[in-house]
Amino acid sequence: MDPQTVGIVVTAGMIALLLLRVPIAIVLVTAGYAGMVLVTAARGNDFDIMAGVITANSFLGKLPFSSTSDYTFTTIPMFLLMGYIATEAGFTRDIYSASRLWLGRVPGGLAVASSIGCALFAAISGSSLATAAAMGRMAVPEMLARGYQKGLAAGVVAASGTLGSLIPPSILIILYAVFTEQSIAALFVAGVLPGLLSLGVYVAMVMVRAKLNPALAPPAEKSTLQEKFKALNKTGGMLLLIVLVVAGLYSGFFTPSEAGGIGAAVAFLICMISGRLTKEKTSKAFAETLKTTSMLFAAIIGAYMVTSFTALTGIAGEMTAWAGSFDGPSWVIMLSLTLLYIFLGTFMGSIEIMLLTLPIVIPIVKGLDYNLIWFGIIMIKYLEIGLISPPIGLNCFIIKAVVRNEVTIGEIFKGVSWFLVADFVTVLLLILFPQIVLFLPSLM
């Protein structure tokens, strides 16, 4: 069996295992190991399986340290810790409450507040699924109690939760930067304007719909200026934290790894000063950080295994040469990648998709001479769309699990359909005007 055939068979096996819900780390390590055994065993005139096993064992013995000892990976647990501390301290509730009081009277005010609240929570947590789960518990019941259409109430949180992948700090951006050898700081900054654009398109769409059909979103009760400023005051610490991290990265005052440590330390100090952290909450924040970091690092080890195996097969070189010699318009390949990522996003998590596809997709992108920072943001936007695309948009099912019997899954998918249209508008703008992504990094 030639190396290219081994690569195709192993890739098909990976997809089959993922469809069977086997954990991503196990899938990647198993596939990478099996592929490396088969490729190295087939070298020479004879098929020497023991030679393949010895080579794969030697490589796997060194890989856990060599693949995760990169200093930039310290960014991941630090930003995770920052998000978990803020969540345990209850600052997510404050963010939503302040948004609700300030925006409740505008057309679709609570839905607008929910979208902005999701964006702010995303900037703290860095996770789309965590944003949807946390905000879904607070925002959806609040909107339903005030007569909002069920599809709009659930759809706005499911869709806005995806902003966690794009607005820095984002775990997906960190992983993409490390695997493509791009600047984490540049990618963080590149995500700011597309994230704000996505939020702006969502808000505009909600306000227009609510204005044309007030029954979708009845106006909230009036609140006093004193209540508004009191609620805003409670969010001051977290807003300062977000500004500190983004401004520090943009100015070059500290590196992404330093930003993670500083962000986690400042979040801890803010929560301690406010008296919101107990021993139990602190322990839970650290435990969740350790659990999530372990899962991510196990997947990273597997991804490097697959990347190394793919390099041995020669598939990456073949794909690069094919992309460079492709006679048709490059938008055909871009459209194909768009459909691929949206399809995979309907039934797989964003991290799994990224680690699975990067070894194959990045050579194609390089062959087309696309800017890797621009493509990274576009790809993450595709992953966001996949999270709310039927039939198995993960964010939609998270909202369903949170609200239980109050909203059906059909109503949720109907509600997010409007936001899918908004997302495609955003993607079209990012493709037609790459400077939306590249402007801020060019100033660094």
ABEGO torsion letter per residue (X at the ends): XBAAAAAAAAAAAAAAAAAAGBBAAAAAAAAAAAAAAAAAAABEABBBAAAAAAAAAAAAAAAAAAAAABAAAAAAAAAAAAAAAAAAAGAAAAAAAAAAAAAAABBGAAAAAAAAAAAAAAAAAGBAAAAAAAAAAAAAAAAAAAGBBAAAAAAAAAAAAAAAAABOBBAAAAAAAAAAGBBAAAAAAAAAAAAAAAAAAAAAAAAAAAAABAAABBBBBBBBAAAAAAAAAAAAAAAAAAAAAAAAAAAGABBAAAAAAAAAAAAAAAAAAAGABBAAAAAAAAAAAAAAAAAAAAAAAAAAAAAAAAAAAGAAAAAAAAAAABABBAAAAAAAAAAAAAAAAAABBAAAAAAAAAAAAAAAAAAAGBBAAAAAAAAAAAAAAAAABOAABAAAAAAAAAAEAABBAAAAAAAAAAAAAAAAAAAAAAAABAAAAAAAAAAX
